[in-house]
Amino acid sequence: MTSDSSKGLLPAGLSDDLPPEADIEAETVTALMATFRAHGYERVKPPLIEFEESLLEGPGATLGQQLFRVMDPQSQRMLGLRADMTVQVARIAATRLGGRPRPLRLSYAGQVLRTRGSQLRPERQFSQAGFELIGSDSLGADTEAILLAAEALRGAGANNLSIDLTVPHLVGVLAAEAGIDGERLAQLRDALDRKDAAALATVSGQNGIDFQRLLEIGGPAEKALAGLKAMNLPAAGAAIVASVEALVARAVPHLDGLLLTLDPTEYRGFEYHTGISFSVFARGVRGELGRGGRYGLPGGEPATGFSVYLDSLRRALPKQRNGDRVFIAASAEFGVARKLHEEGWRTVRGLSSDADAMAEATRLGCTHILRDGTVQALGDTTQKSEKD
């Protein structure tokens, strides 16, 4: 027979969310979605599972190794469990909402499942919430994505944030100018991702572009931009740098002191992005709170957006108590609880009139008790009882 302890075991990367964490996450999602909605983003709700090929189009092209797959007994076609909701929102925008005026603003929230975790995020199932701004390739769209991401995270309670900008297409543009492609380009990107100067020197060779200098430039956005502008970049590379500079100038005045950095070589995790992209971090919190940036939909329609990883965001929130809970005796009228709910209290009703109300309130983790029609803190009640 299976023991009770073994029944509690779960596969690696999966976990049960218990009180109060599950409640905190639900409230956090509500706060995020309220901010998105206030800025005109309409919510969509795609299915948890759909045809495999739909999940591998456009921004999903890099997620093939992350999909759990199952055969559909009705259609006899292969289905995939979503590993990222951005792919599904892109599909909805291109098909069911293809005739809607652009730019199209959509938001979403739900669970995603991946075949493996990463070093920074070992979780394989987690909640994801976010927004997509579809149909505009303007600087205004890029700026809106960054500012809305910061506002939503702050509104959910996260502090000490930093935004790390990246331009994942810059290295590809510079490599093309230097005649680096194919396997050599893959090796170049790998060396940059690993910050491996020796491997970088071997791969890049003497080609007129100082990739080593590019590796050293990352840091505060304005300082990194100055370093990029000082390099002898080809016209295509200089144009990318100019677009980042324009975005920084436009965004910084509205970030209220939030730290903005730039890493011109970051690529891992941004493989499908085609323009300015970004990650948001919180000081002392493992993994990024979210990731976003510019990409293209199937058919070439431009889009940008941001996805929040709720597991990371939850770790960035201030420690929260389970909340005030008022114990109500079993004999109390049900209308009493309703009145307390309207005042913002949460109530726990006793189930036996024979029970010691004080003992039950303490045992069930309540913070207050209803006595003589008045809500009293348990500590105050205990002190009064001791004095009596």
C-alpha positions as a LaTeX table, in Angstrom:
\begin{tabular}{lrrr}
\hline
Residue & $x$ (\AA) & $y$ (\AA) & $z$ (\AA) \\
\hline
Met1 & 0.00 & 0.00 & 0.00 \\
Thr2 & 1.07 & 3.59 & $-0.61$ \\
Ser3 & 1.98 & 5.43 & 2.59 \\
Asp4 & 0.51 & 8.84 & 3.38 \\
Ser5 & 3.99 & 10.40 & 3.18 \\
Ser6 & 4.60 & 9.11 & $-0.35$ \\
Lys7 & 1.20 & 10.42 & $-1.47$ \\
Gly8 & 2.49 & 13.90 & $-0.68$ \\
Leu9 & 5.45 & 13.57 & $-3.03$ \\
Leu10 & 5.34 & 15.55 & $-6.28$ \\
Pro11 & 7.57 & 15.45 & $-9.38$ \\
Ala12 & 10.56 & 17.81 & $-9.41$ \\
Gly13 & 9.58 & 21.37 & $-10.26$ \\
Leu14 & 5.97 & 20.99 & $-9.11$ \\
Ser15 & 4.55 & 22.08 & $-5.77$ \\
Asp16 & 1.34 & 22.68 & $-3.82$ \\
Asp17 & 0.61 & 26.30 & $-2.95$ \\
Leu18 & $-0.72$ & 26.39 & 0.61 \\
Pro19 & $-2.30$ & 29.14 & 2.69 \\
Pro20 & $-1.52$ & 32.00 & 2.71 \\
Glu21 & 0.66 & 31.82 & $-0.44$ \\
Ala22 & $-2.16$ & 30.72 & $-2.76$ \\
Asp23 & $-4.36$ & 33.56 & $-1.55$ \\
Ile24 & $-1.52$ & 36.10 & $-1.90$ \\
Glu25 & $-0.88$ & 34.99 & $-5.48$ \\
Ala26 & $-4.56$ & 35.30 & $-6.39$ \\
Glu27 & $-4.67$ & 38.83 & $-4.95$ \\
Thr28 & $-1.46$ & 39.70 & $-6.82$ \\
Val29 & $-2.92$ & 38.53 & $-10.14$ \\
Thr30 & $-6.01$ & 40.63 & $-9.46$ \\
Ala31 & $-3.84$ & 43.71 & $-8.83$ \\
Leu32 & $-1.80$ & 43.16 & $-12.01$ \\
Met33 & $-4.86$ & 42.65 & $-14.18$ \\
Ala34 & $-6.51$ & 45.75 & $-12.72$ \\
Thr35 & $-3.51$ & 47.85 & $-13.77$ \\
Phe36 & $-3.50$ & 46.36 & $-17.28$ \\
Arg37 & $-7.24$ & 46.97 & $-17.59$ \\
Ala38 & $-6.89$ & 50.58 & $-16.43$ \\
His39 & $-4.55$ & 51.16 & $-19.39$ \\
Gly40 & $-7.02$ & 49.76 & $-21.93$ \\
Tyr41 & $-5.85$ & 46.13 & $-22.11$ \\
Glu42 & $-8.70$ & 43.66 & $-22.63$ \\
Arg43 & $-8.41$ & 40.18 & $-21.11$ \\
Val44 & $-8.40$ & 36.99 & $-23.16$ \\
Lys45 & $-8.50$ & 33.41 & $-21.86$ \\
Pro46 & $-6.90$ & 30.81 & $-24.16$ \\
Pro47 & $-7.18$ & 27.06 & $-23.43$ \\
Leu48 & $-4.60$ & 25.18 & $-21.38$ \\
Ile49 & $-3.97$ & 22.73 & $-24.22$ \\
Glu50 & $-4.21$ & 23.08 & $-28.00$ \\
Phe51 & $-2.78$ & 21.73 & $-31.25$ \\
Glu52 & 0.99 & 21.40 & $-31.06$ \\
Glu53 & 1.71 & 23.28 & $-34.28$ \\
Ser54 & $-0.16$ & 26.37 & $-33.02$ \\
Leu55 & 2.09 & 26.54 & $-29.96$ \\
Leu56 & 5.23 & 26.39 & $-32.11$ \\
Glu57 & 4.47 & 29.30 & $-34.44$ \\
Gly58 & 5.95 & 32.79 & $-34.22$ \\
Pro59 & 7.18 & 33.45 & $-30.66$ \\
Gly60 & 6.66 & 29.76 & $-29.83$ \\
Ala61 & 9.31 & 28.57 & $-32.28$ \\
Thr62 & 11.96 & 28.37 & $-29.54$ \\
Leu63 & 9.77 & 26.45 & $-27.06$ \\
Gly64 & 9.62 & 23.06 & $-28.77$ \\
Gln65 & 11.76 & 21.38 & $-26.12$ \\
Gln66 & 9.58 & 22.78 & $-23.34$ \\
Leu67 & 6.23 & 21.32 & $-24.49$ \\
Phe68 & 4.50 & 18.42 & $-22.81$ \\
Arg69 & 2.72 & 16.54 & $-25.61$ \\
Val70 & $-0.28$ & 14.21 & $-25.65$ \\
Met71 & $-2.32$ & 12.58 & $-28.41$ \\
Asp72 & $-5.89$ & 13.86 & $-28.74$ \\
Pro73 & $-8.20$ & 10.80 & $-28.71$ \\
Gln74 & $-10.82$ & 12.67 & $-30.77$ \\
Ser75 & $-8.82$ & 14.26 & $-33.59$ \\
Gln76 & $-5.86$ & 11.86 & $-33.41$ \\
Arg77 & $-3.62$ & 14.93 & $-33.63$ \\
Met78 & $-0.80$ & 15.85 & $-31.29$ \\
Leu79 & $-1.66$ & 18.41 & $-28.63$ \\
Gly80 & 0.68 & 20.52 & $-26.50$ \\
Leu81 & 0.29 & 21.92 & $-23.00$ \\
Arg82 & 1.16 & 25.60 & $-23.16$ \\
Ala83 & 4.65 & 26.54 & $-21.98$ \\
Asp84 & 4.05 & 30.26 & $-22.49$ \\
Met85 & 0.83 & 32.23 & $-22.96$ \\
Thr86 & 2.33 & 34.88 & $-25.26$ \\
Val87 & 2.18 & 32.38 & $-28.12$ \\
Gln88 & $-1.54$ & 31.86 & $-27.61$ \\
Val89 & $-2.31$ & 35.58 & $-27.39$ \\
Ala90 & $-0.38$ & 36.06 & $-30.64$ \\
Arg91 & $-2.54$ & 33.37 & $-32.28$ \\
Ile92 & $-5.76$ & 34.99 & $-31.03$ \\
Ala93 & $-4.65$ & 38.40 & $-32.29$ \\
Ala94 & $-3.76$ & 37.06 & $-35.73$ \\
Thr95 & $-6.93$ & 34.96 & $-36.17$ \\
Arg96 & $-10.04$ & 35.63 & $-34.09$ \\
Leu97 & $-9.18$ & 39.28 & $-33.54$ \\
Gly98 & $-7.48$ & 39.78 & $-36.90$ \\
Gly99 & $-10.09$ & 42.32 & $-37.99$ \\
Arg100 & $-9.93$ & 44.46 & $-34.84$ \\
Pro101 & $-8.41$ & 47.97 & $-35.13$ \\
Arg102 & $-4.70$ & 48.23 & $-34.32$ \\
Pro103 & $-2.95$ & 48.74 & $-32.04$ \\
Leu104 & $-4.61$ & 45.89 & $-30.19$ \\
Arg105 & $-4.13$ & 45.73 & $-26.41$ \\
Leu106 & $-4.67$ & 42.32 & $-24.78$ \\
Ser107 & $-3.93$ & 40.90 & $-21.31$ \\
Tyr108 & $-3.96$ & 37.40 & $-19.85$ \\
Ala109 & $-3.32$ & 35.29 & $-16.75$ \\
Gly110 & $-3.08$ & 31.53 & $-16.24$ \\
Gln111 & $-0.90$ & 28.50 & $-15.53$ \\
Val112 & 1.93 & 27.32 & $-17.79$ \\
Leu113 & 3.79 & 24.01 & $-17.71$ \\
Arg114 & 7.29 & 23.24 & $-18.98$ \\
Thr115 & 9.22 & 20.01 & $-19.35$ \\
Arg116 & 12.20 & 21.40 & $-17.44$ \\
Gly117 & 13.12 & 24.29 & $-15.20$ \\
Ser118 & 16.22 & 26.45 & $-15.34$ \\
Gln119 & 18.97 & 27.12 & $-12.83$ \\
Leu120 & 17.36 & 30.38 & $-11.76$ \\
Arg121 & 13.79 & 29.08 & $-12.05$ \\
Pro122 & 13.59 & 25.35 & $-11.23$ \\
Glu123 & 9.78 & 25.48 & $-11.15$ \\
Arg124 & 8.16 & 23.73 & $-14.10$ \\
Gln125 & 4.61 & 24.90 & $-13.44$ \\
Phe126 & 3.92 & 28.51 & $-12.53$ \\
Ser127 & 1.39 & 31.28 & $-13.00$ \\
Gln128 & 1.95 & 33.79 & $-15.75$ \\
Ala129 & 0.24 & 37.12 & $-16.29$ \\
Gly130 & 0.98 & 39.79 & $-18.84$ \\
Phe131 & $-0.05$ & 42.00 & $-21.70$ \\
Glu132 & 0.61 & 42.33 & $-25.43$ \\
Leu133 & 0.52 & 45.49 & $-27.55$ \\
Ile134 & 0.01 & 44.35 & $-31.13$ \\
Gly135 & 0.14 & 46.21 & $-34.43$ \\
Ser136 & 2.60 & 49.03 & $-33.74$ \\
Asp137 & 6.37 & 49.17 & $-34.19$ \\
Ser138 & 6.62 & 52.71 & $-32.79$ \\
Leu139 & 8.90 & 53.97 & $-30.04$ \\
Gly140 & 5.73 & 54.84 & $-28.13$ \\
Ala141 & 4.75 & 51.16 & $-28.01$ \\
Asp142 & 8.17 & 50.13 & $-26.67$ \\
Thr143 & 8.01 & 52.87 & $-24.05$ \\
Glu144 & 4.48 & 51.94 & $-22.99$ \\
Ala145 & 5.48 & 48.30 & $-22.48$ \\
Ile146 & 8.35 & 49.21 & $-20.15$ \\
Leu147 & 6.46 & 51.84 & $-18.16$ \\
Leu148 & 3.35 & 49.67 & $-17.79$ \\
Ala149 & 5.45 & 46.71 & $-16.63$ \\
Ala150 & 7.05 & 48.87 & $-13.93$ \\
Glu151 & 3.72 & 50.37 & $-12.84$ \\
Ala152 & 2.01 & 46.98 & $-12.63$ \\
Leu153 & 4.78 & 45.40 & $-10.56$ \\
Arg154 & 4.92 & 48.35 & $-8.20$ \\
Gly155 & 1.14 & 48.35 & $-7.93$ \\
Ala156 & 1.27 & 44.68 & $-6.91$ \\
Gly157 & 3.64 & 45.59 & $-4.06$ \\
Ala158 & 7.13 & 44.91 & $-5.46$ \\
Asn159 & 9.92 & 47.32 & $-4.53$ \\
Asn160 & 13.63 & 47.83 & $-5.28$ \\
Leu161 & 13.09 & 47.09 & $-8.97$ \\
Ser162 & 15.54 & 47.39 & $-11.83$ \\
Ile163 & 14.92 & 47.10 & $-15.57$ \\
Asp164 & 17.62 & 45.49 & $-17.70$ \\
Leu165 & 17.32 & 46.49 & $-21.37$ \\
Thr166 & 18.74 & 44.32 & $-24.12$ \\
Val167 & 18.86 & 44.42 & $-27.91$ \\
Pro168 & 19.07 & 40.73 & $-28.89$ \\
His169 & 19.21 & 41.53 & $-32.61$ \\
Leu170 & 22.27 & 43.80 & $-32.30$ \\
Val171 & 24.84 & 40.99 & $-32.24$ \\
Gly172 & 23.23 & 39.38 & $-35.30$ \\
Val173 & 23.42 & 42.66 & $-37.23$ \\
Leu174 & 27.07 & 43.21 & $-36.29$ \\
Ala175 & 27.97 & 39.60 & $-37.02$ \\
Ala176 & 26.43 & 39.88 & $-40.49$ \\
Glu177 & 28.55 & 42.97 & $-41.16$ \\
Ala178 & 31.62 & 40.97 & $-40.09$ \\
Gly179 & 30.74 & 37.97 & $-42.24$ \\
Ile180 & 29.99 & 35.71 & $-39.26$ \\
Asp181 & 27.05 & 33.33 & $-39.71$ \\
Gly182 & 25.88 & 29.77 & $-39.23$ \\
Glu183 & 27.71 & 27.69 & $-36.63$ \\
Arg184 & 30.24 & 30.44 & $-36.05$ \\
Leu185 & 27.45 & 32.88 & $-35.14$ \\
Ala186 & 26.04 & 30.33 & $-32.67$ \\
Gln187 & 29.49 & 30.02 & $-31.08$ \\
Leu188 & 29.78 & 33.81 & $-30.92$ \\
Arg189 & 26.45 & 34.15 & $-29.14$ \\
Asp190 & 27.37 & 31.35 & $-26.74$ \\
Ala191 & 30.66 & 33.05 & $-25.85$ \\
Leu192 & 28.85 & 36.34 & $-25.23$ \\
Asp193 & 26.17 & 34.67 & $-23.09$ \\
Arg194 & 28.87 & 33.01 & $-20.98$ \\
Lys195 & 30.95 & 36.21 & $-20.87$ \\
Asp196 & 33.85 & 34.06 & $-22.06$ \\
Ala197 & 36.49 & 36.50 & $-23.36$ \\
Ala198 & 38.92 & 33.79 & $-24.51$ \\
Ala199 & 36.30 & 31.93 & $-26.56$ \\
Leu200 & 35.03 & 35.23 & $-27.91$ \\
Ala201 & 38.49 & 36.18 & $-29.20$ \\
Thr202 & 38.83 & 32.81 & $-30.93$ \\
Val203 & 35.42 & 32.97 & $-32.62$ \\
Ser204 & 35.31 & 36.64 & $-33.61$ \\
Gly205 & 38.85 & 36.87 & $-35.00$ \\
Gln206 & 40.04 & 40.01 & $-36.78$ \\
Asn207 & 36.89 & 41.36 & $-38.38$ \\
Gly208 & 36.82 & 45.10 & $-37.60$ \\
Ile209 & 34.16 & 44.83 & $-34.86$ \\
Asp210 & 35.36 & 44.78 & $-31.25$ \\
Phe211 & 33.03 & 42.15 & $-29.77$ \\
Gln212 & 35.26 & 42.08 & $-26.69$ \\
Arg213 & 34.46 & 45.74 & $-26.08$ \\
Leu214 & 30.78 & 44.99 & $-26.58$ \\
Leu215 & 31.05 & 42.42 & $-23.79$ \\
Glu216 & 32.44 & 45.00 & $-21.37$ \\
Ile217 & 29.90 & 47.75 & $-21.99$ \\
Gly218 & 26.92 & 46.54 & $-19.94$ \\
Gly219 & 25.82 & 48.62 & $-16.96$ \\
Pro220 & 23.69 & 51.70 & $-16.21$ \\
Ala221 & 21.82 & 52.55 & $-19.40$ \\
Glu222 & 23.22 & 56.03 & $-20.05$ \\
Lys223 & 26.81 & 54.90 & $-19.42$ \\
Ala224 & 26.37 & 51.78 & $-21.60$ \\
Leu225 & 24.91 & 53.90 & $-24.40$ \\
Ala226 & 27.90 & 56.23 & $-24.25$ \\
Gly227 & 30.17 & 53.20 & $-24.62$ \\
Leu228 & 28.22 & 51.90 & $-27.62$ \\
Lys229 & 28.24 & 55.30 & $-29.34$ \\
Ala230 & 32.02 & 55.46 & $-28.89$ \\
Met231 & 32.44 & 52.23 & $-30.87$ \\
Asn232 & 32.94 & 52.29 & $-34.62$ \\
Leu233 & 29.66 & 50.55 & $-35.40$ \\
Pro234 & 28.28 & 50.05 & $-38.92$ \\
Ala235 & 25.21 & 52.07 & $-39.90$ \\
Ala236 & 22.73 & 49.30 & $-39.03$ \\
Gly237 & 24.25 & 48.87 & $-35.56$ \\
Ala238 & 24.35 & 52.63 & $-34.96$ \\
Ala239 & 20.65 & 52.86 & $-35.85$ \\
Ile240 & 19.80 & 50.23 & $-33.22$ \\
Val241 & 21.81 & 52.13 & $-30.60$ \\
Ala242 & 20.01 & 55.36 & $-31.57$ \\
Ser243 & 16.61 & 53.71 & $-31.06$ \\
Val244 & 17.63 & 52.54 & $-27.57$ \\
Glu245 & 18.92 & 56.01 & $-26.73$ \\
Ala246 & 15.61 & 57.55 & $-27.80$ \\
Leu247 & 13.65 & 55.06 & $-25.68$ \\
Val248 & 15.82 & 55.69 & $-22.61$ \\
Ala249 & 15.38 & 59.45 & $-22.98$ \\
Arg250 & 11.63 & 59.01 & $-23.21$ \\
Ala251 & 11.22 & 56.47 & $-20.38$ \\
Val252 & 13.64 & 57.66 & $-17.67$ \\
Pro253 & 11.64 & 60.76 & $-16.62$ \\
His254 & 8.65 & 58.52 & $-15.81$ \\
Leu255 & 10.44 & 55.74 & $-13.91$ \\
Asp256 & 10.58 & 57.64 & $-10.60$ \\
Gly257 & 14.19 & 56.73 & $-9.91$ \\
Leu258 & 13.89 & 53.07 & $-10.89$ \\
Leu259 & 17.28 & 51.68 & $-11.99$ \\
Leu260 & 17.62 & 51.21 & $-15.76$ \\
Thr261 & 20.53 & 49.14 & $-17.10$ \\
Leu262 & 21.58 & 47.93 & $-20.55$ \\
Asp263 & 23.26 & 44.68 & $-21.60$ \\
Pro264 & 23.83 & 44.84 & $-25.37$ \\
Thr265 & 24.80 & 41.15 & $-25.65$ \\
Glu266 & 22.02 & 39.38 & $-23.69$ \\
Tyr267 & 20.32 & 36.82 & $-25.93$ \\
Arg268 & 19.45 & 33.68 & $-23.97$ \\
Gly269 & 15.68 & 33.60 & $-23.49$ \\
Phe270 & 15.19 & 36.35 & $-26.09$ \\
Glu271 & 15.70 & 34.18 & $-29.17$ \\
Tyr272 & 12.38 & 35.16 & $-30.79$ \\
His273 & 12.65 & 38.87 & $-29.97$ \\
Thr274 & 13.37 & 41.23 & $-32.85$ \\
Gly275 & 13.91 & 44.57 & $-31.14$ \\
Ile276 & 14.34 & 46.30 & $-27.80$ \\
Ser277 & 13.59 & 43.84 & $-25.01$ \\
Phe278 & 13.88 & 43.87 & $-21.23$ \\
Ser279 & 13.81 & 41.92 & $-17.97$ \\
Val280 & 12.70 & 43.21 & $-14.58$ \\
Phe281 & 14.52 & 42.20 & $-11.39$ \\
Ala282 & 14.07 & 42.95 & $-7.69$ \\
Arg283 & 17.01 & 43.31 & $-5.36$ \\
Gly284 & 17.69 & 40.10 & $-3.44$ \\
Val285 & 15.14 & 38.00 & $-5.38$ \\
Arg286 & 16.15 & 34.91 & $-7.36$ \\
Gly287 & 15.28 & 35.09 & $-11.05$ \\
Glu288 & 13.63 & 37.85 & $-13.04$ \\
Leu289 & 10.13 & 38.99 & $-12.10$ \\
Gly290 & 9.19 & 39.20 & $-15.75$ \\
Arg291 & 10.42 & 39.55 & $-19.28$ \\
Gly292 & 9.19 & 41.39 & $-22.35$ \\
Gly293 & 10.04 & 43.21 & $-25.54$ \\
Arg294 & 9.50 & 43.41 & $-29.25$ \\
Tyr295 & 8.73 & 40.42 & $-31.48$ \\
Gly296 & 6.87 & 39.63 & $-34.67$ \\
Leu297 & 3.65 & 37.68 & $-35.21$ \\
Pro298 & 3.28 & 35.14 & $-38.02$ \\
Gly299 & 2.75 & 37.24 & $-41.13$ \\
Gly300 & 5.10 & 39.96 & $-39.90$ \\
Glu301 & 2.78 & 42.04 & $-37.72$ \\
Pro302 & 4.83 & 43.86 & $-35.03$ \\
Ala303 & 4.15 & 43.37 & $-31.34$ \\
Thr304 & 5.62 & 44.02 & $-27.93$ \\
Gly305 & 4.56 & 43.01 & $-24.46$ \\
Phe306 & 5.52 & 41.76 & $-21.01$ \\
Ser307 & 5.04 & 38.54 & $-19.05$ \\
Val308 & 5.12 & 38.39 & $-15.24$ \\
Tyr309 & 6.33 & 35.22 & $-13.50$ \\
Leu310 & 4.16 & 35.04 & $-10.38$ \\
Asp311 & 6.48 & 32.68 & $-8.50$ \\
Ser312 & 9.30 & 35.24 & $-8.66$ \\
Leu313 & 7.02 & 38.21 & $-8.04$ \\
Arg314 & 5.62 & 36.56 & $-4.92$ \\
Arg315 & 9.15 & 36.29 & $-3.51$ \\
Ala316 & 9.62 & 40.02 & $-4.11$ \\
Leu317 & 6.55 & 41.07 & $-2.12$ \\
Pro318 & 6.79 & 42.22 & 1.50 \\
Lys319 & 6.08 & 39.50 & 4.04 \\
Gln320 & 2.33 & 39.36 & 4.53 \\
Arg321 & 0.32 & 38.00 & 7.39 \\
Asn322 & $-2.61$ & 35.71 & 6.78 \\
Gly323 & $-4.90$ & 38.65 & 7.55 \\
Asp324 & $-7.33$ & 39.45 & 10.34 \\
Arg325 & $-9.86$ & 36.70 & 11.05 \\
Val326 & $-12.75$ & 37.19 & 13.47 \\
Phe327 & $-14.11$ & 34.20 & 15.37 \\
Ile328 & $-17.92$ & 34.16 & 15.64 \\
Ala329 & $-19.74$ & 31.87 & 18.04 \\
Ala330 & $-21.98$ & 29.18 & 16.55 \\
Ser331 & $-25.06$ & 30.82 & 18.09 \\
Ala332 & $-24.54$ & 34.16 & 16.29 \\
Glu333 & $-26.96$ & 35.19 & 13.54 \\
Phe334 & $-25.66$ & 34.74 & 9.99 \\
Gly335 & $-26.42$ & 38.38 & 9.30 \\
Val336 & $-23.73$ & 39.34 & 11.81 \\
Ala337 & $-21.04$ & 37.74 & 9.63 \\
Arg338 & $-22.43$ & 39.45 & 6.53 \\
Lys339 & $-22.17$ & 42.85 & 8.25 \\
Leu340 & $-18.55$ & 42.15 & 9.24 \\
His341 & $-17.72$ & 41.12 & 5.65 \\
Glu342 & $-19.06$ & 44.45 & 4.42 \\
Glu343 & $-16.68$ & 46.16 & 6.86 \\
Gly344 & $-13.74$ & 44.23 & 5.40 \\
Trp345 & $-13.34$ & 41.50 & 8.04 \\
Arg346 & $-12.95$ & 37.79 & 7.38 \\
Thr347 & $-14.90$ & 35.54 & 9.70 \\
Val348 & $-14.61$ & 32.00 & 11.05 \\
Arg349 & $-17.76$ & 30.57 & 12.59 \\
Gly350 & $-17.73$ & 28.08 & 15.42 \\
Leu351 & $-19.59$ & 24.85 & 14.70 \\
Ser352 & $-20.49$ & 23.82 & 18.23 \\
Ser353 & $-22.22$ & 25.92 & 20.88 \\
Asp354 & $-20.54$ & 23.80 & 23.55 \\
Ala355 & $-17.02$ & 24.81 & 22.50 \\
Asp356 & $-14.93$ & 27.31 & 24.47 \\
Ala357 & $-15.02$ & 30.33 & 22.13 \\
Met358 & $-11.67$ & 31.71 & 23.27 \\
Ala359 & $-9.94$ & 28.34 & 22.91 \\
Glu360 & $-11.48$ & 27.73 & 19.48 \\
Ala361 & $-10.53$ & 31.18 & 18.22 \\
Thr362 & $-6.92$ & 30.61 & 19.26 \\
Arg363 & $-6.81$ & 27.06 & 17.91 \\
Leu364 & $-8.13$ & 28.12 & 14.49 \\
Gly365 & $-5.61$ & 30.95 & 14.11 \\
Cys366 & $-8.06$ & 33.84 & 14.45 \\
Thr367 & $-6.76$ & 37.27 & 15.38 \\
His368 & $-10.03$ & 38.65 & 16.79 \\
Ile369 & $-13.22$ & 37.45 & 18.41 \\
Leu370 & $-16.76$ & 38.85 & 18.37 \\
Arg371 & $-17.82$ & 39.41 & 21.96 \\
Asp372 & $-20.93$ & 41.30 & 23.10 \\
Gly373 & $-21.41$ & 42.60 & 19.55 \\
Thr374 & $-17.92$ & 44.09 & 19.39 \\
Val375 & $-14.84$ & 42.87 & 17.53 \\
Gln376 & $-11.97$ & 42.54 & 20.01 \\
Ala377 & $-8.36$ & 41.52 & 19.43 \\
Leu378 & $-7.57$ & 38.20 & 21.05 \\
Gly379 & $-4.64$ & 39.69 & 22.98 \\
Asp380 & $-6.83$ & 42.40 & 24.48 \\
Thr381 & $-9.51$ & 39.86 & 25.37 \\
Thr382 & $-6.96$ & 37.55 & 27.00 \\
Gln383 & $-5.56$ & 40.41 & 29.09 \\
Lys384 & $-9.03$ & 41.41 & 30.21 \\
Ser385 & $-9.84$ & 37.82 & 31.13 \\
Glu386 & $-6.64$ & 37.57 & 33.18 \\
Lys387 & $-7.47$ & 40.82 & 35.02 \\
Asp388 & $-10.99$ & 39.60 & 35.70 \\
\hline
\end{tabular}
